[in-house]
Amino acid sequence: MVKFKELSKLQKKDIDKKLDELRLDLVKARVTASKGGKVKIKEIKQTIARLLMLRKS
């Protein structure tokens, strides 16, 4: 999981790029969730939420 302090150092364009990457990872994780990847999905969602919060500020 990525810490908020690390994310706050990113520029707006980097935040958008990271969001795109994480959303793609989330889709991939959902496909493999039947194999026990539910923790990974939770971590990705939390990171996406943190990035969206940073983008709004």
N, C-alpha and C positions, 0 to 999 in steps of 0.2 A: 504494500500500500504506500502511496506517495504522501508525504507529509505536506500540510498546508504551507509551511514555511518555504518549502522547495517550490511549490506551485506559485506562490506570490511573487517570486523573482522573475517569472516568465512575462514576456511581452504579449500584447493582444493577439498578434498573428501566431505566436507560438502556442497560445492557449487554444485558438481555433484549430490549429493543426493537431494538437494533442487530443482535443475533443473528437476529431474525426477518427484518429487512431483508436481511441478507447471505444468508440461506438462500434467500430469494426470488430474489435476484440470481444465486445459484449455479444455480438451476433455469433461469433465463433464459439464463445463459452456456452451460450445457450444450446448450441447443437450438441456439445459434449457434456451437458449438465446431467444427462442420465448416467454418466459414469462417475458422478460424485463431484462435479465442478461447481457446486452451488456456492461455496465460499468464495471462489474466484469471481463469480457474478456479483456477489455482494460488494467485494472490494472495488470492482470496476465501477459499479453504480455510485459508490461513495466518492470515488475520485472524480467522476463526471459531475456530481453535485457540487463538489468543491470548485471545480473549474468554472461551472456556470455561475456560481456565486462571485468568483473573482471577475468574471467577464462583465457582470452587471455593475460592479463598483468602479 
